[in-house]
Amino acid sequence: MKIFLVQSKGGVGKSYVTKLLSLMADKEQTKTFFIDADNASASMTKFFQGIEARKSPYIFYKSENLLGTDKKIDRTKFDNLLAQIEKLENVVVDFGAASSEQLLYYIQEEQKNDILGVIKDLGIQFYLVLAGGGSIKESVEYAQEMKKIKGIEKLVRVVANEYHGGVNGKSVKEYANGDIQITSLHEDANSEGQREWNEAMNTGVVYSDIEAMTLIRKKRIVSYLDSIFSQLK
């Protein structure tokens, strides 16, 4: 599993998907490295610092700025990232809005040097997150720019985030022909159970925390996660 989570629209759920992937790694006891390339948000840092005390032997985290002083992808930093990924079996890189946009420009510029060939040889997949509601227009615009890169479609999986609603009467998955569908834990976004889950995902949770929950809560969350994990694999 080698994943670049990308989307130039902020707030679409990239970090949430990264957190779900960390729970999957923890449950399946798969050593996975998580790299936060979103230097404009503290969301990931807060989550992984929150679980640091649990000392899971399967989750490793660090933050890495891939942008240079000109706010573009720094060639040396990106090459070093790929060198790290080459040595790892499982790695997830969460690109922020700005770094996602610059990554797209970088790939466009480096097509002549077969950058996609390098990414493919390393086994990296792009997880492109699309969110409904008011986020869909900008989400889709980024997707359309990605599609202009010849050959990239074979490396992209579309993650449809339904948290902010659908699109023109359709789910985001239907609208965008998504490969993976992420829904909320509860239908009622303001329910106590959903608020508790949101708080756990903000402050940090590992799979053993879920296993220690009361029976009904645990059953609901395990069922929810299993439905997502089966798509992410």
N, C-alpha and C positions, 0 to 999 in steps of 0.2 A: 504494500500500500504506500504509494508516493503521490501526494496530492498537493496541488496549488489551488487554494480557495480564492476566487477572484470575483470582483464586481466593482465598478467605479462609483456606483451609487452607494452612499453610506447608509447604515441602518437597515440593511436588507436581511441580515441574519447570518453573515459569514462566521462571526465569532461564535454564534450559537451552534452552528454546524460543527465547528472545531471542538467545542465542548462536548457535543454528542459523540464525536469520534474519540475523544479522550475516555469517555465512559465505556465505549465499546472496547477500546484497547485494554482498559482495566478489567472489564468483565472477562474478556477472552485471554487475559494474561499474555498480551502481545506487546513486547517492548516497542514503544513508539516515541519518536522525537517530535515535539511541537515547537515550531518557530513562528514567532509573532513578528510579521513584517509590517504591521499597522502601527506606525509610531505616533499616530494622532489620537489613539484611543487607549485608555487604561483598562478596558474591559477584560482583556485576556490576562493581563498582569494580575489584576485583582482575583480572578478565578484561580489561576495556577498558584498564586501566593496563598490563597485560601486552602488549598489542598496539600500544601507543602508539608505540613505537620503530620499528615497521614503517611507520608513516605512510601507511596506506592512504588514498587520496584519496576513498574512497567511504563511509567509516564515521566518524560523528561521535557523540560521547557526552557526556552531562552528567547530573548527579544533581539532582533537584528535589523538595523537600519540599512536598507539596500539602496537608498537614494544618496546622490552626491550633493555638493553644495549648490549645484544648478537645479536641484529637485528632480533630476532625471535618474534612471537606473544607472548606478555606477558599475561599469563593465567589470572591474576587478572584484568588487563585492559580489556581483552576481556569479562570476566564474568560481569564486570561493564557495558560494552557496552550492553550486552544482557539484563541486568537488566533495563537499560534505555529504550531499545526497547520494553520490555514487557509492559511498562506504556504508550507507544505512539501508536497512531492509524496509523499515516503516518510518515515514516522515510526513508531517502535515505542515504546510506553510500557509499561514493566514495573511494574505495581502490586504492591506487597507484600501480605502477608496483611491487615495492619491497614488499609492504604489501599484495598484491594479491598473490604473490608467497608464502609468509610465511603463509598466511591464508590457502592455499591449503595443505601445509605441516602440519599445525596445525590440520586440519580436518582429514587428514590421520592418524595422531598420536592418535587423540581422538575418532576414530571410535569405539574403544572398550568401550568407555563411552557413546555411543549413542549420539554424538554431533549433528548428522543430525536429530535425533529425536527431540532434543531441538530446533533446527533451524526451523524444520517443525512445531512444536507446536506453535512457536512464529509467524508463518505466513510469514516467510522471504523467498523471492525468490532471486536467483542469476541471475543477468543480465550479461551474458558473452558477451563482445564486441569483435567482429572480424572485422578486417579491411583488405581490399584487397591490391593489388599492392605488394610492397616489404615487407609489414607487415604480409602477410597472413601466411607464414611459422611458425613464432614464435607464432602468434595468435592461430593457429590450434594446435601446440604442447601443449600449455597450456590447450586447450579444451580437448585434448586427455588424458592428465593427470587427468583432472577433471572426465572424463568418467570412469576412473578406480575405482572411489569411488562408491561402491555399494549403489544404491538408490538415488544418487544425481541428476540423470537425471530428476527425477520428480520435482525437485526444480529449474531447470535451464531454462531460456529463452535466446535464442541466438539473439543478436542484430547485424545485418549486417550493417557495416558502409561502404558506397560506395564511400566515399570521395577520396580514394586513388586508385580508379579503381577496376576492377573486377579480376577474377581469371580464367585463361585458357579459355577466351572467354565467361565466365559466370559472372553473377552478384554475389556478395558475398552471397546474400540471396539464390540464386540457388545452389551455390557451397556448402554452409554450412547448407542448409535447415534451414535458419534463421526464427525466429518468428517475428522479427521486422526489418524493413528496414529504414535506415537513409540515405537520399540523401542530396545533396547540395541544397541551395535555388534556385540558377541559374545554368543552364547547363554550362555556361561559368564561370569558377572559377575565371577569372581575370576581370569579369564585375564590373562596378562601384557598382551595387546593391549588388553583393556578397561581395565585399570588405566592404561596409557599414555594412552589416549584420555581417560579421566576427568581425568588430570593436565593434559593439554593444554587441556581445556575449563575447568579451574579457573584455570590460570595465563595463558591467552590463546593463541589460534591464529587465523591468517588463512589464506585459501585458498592463497596461495603457499607456506605452510609444508607444506601437504598435497601440493602438486604437487612439492615437493622431496624427498618421502619415497621410500624404496625401492619397487620396482615392486609387490610383493605387498601391502604395507601400503597403498600409495596406491590400488590397485585396490579393495581392500575398503572403505576409507573413502569413496572417490568414489561407489561403488555405493550405500553406505548413505546418504550425503547426498543423492544424486540421487533416491532413493526418497522421501525426506522433502520435498525441495524441490518435487517434482512435486505434492505435496499442499498445500504452503503457498502456492503461486502462486494 
